[in-house]
Amino acid sequence: MTKNDPLSVCVTQAVETYFEDLNGQEPTNLHHFFINEVEKPFLEVVMKQVNGNQTKASEILGINRNTLRKKLKTYDLC
């Protein structure tokens, strides 16, 4: 991976590595695991970019501010 790779390439490589590291074991709740692994740092970066302004972050993310607040609370980011 390089910093110029599209996000989809990075995600594909990370998921493939995850499956390789399982050594044949079956994962469970993979969607939940993936969302938790990706969404928290994603929100952290966005909130940093907007200096903690939830209104601006919700506009950038294209989600309702109450939804953003709920997500921030879920990940203990507020």
Protein Blocks (a to p, Z undefined) as FASTA:
>chain_A
ZZkbcfklmmmmmmmmmmmmnnopacehklmmmmmmmmmmmmmmmmmmnnopaklmmmmn
opafklmmmmmmmnopZZ
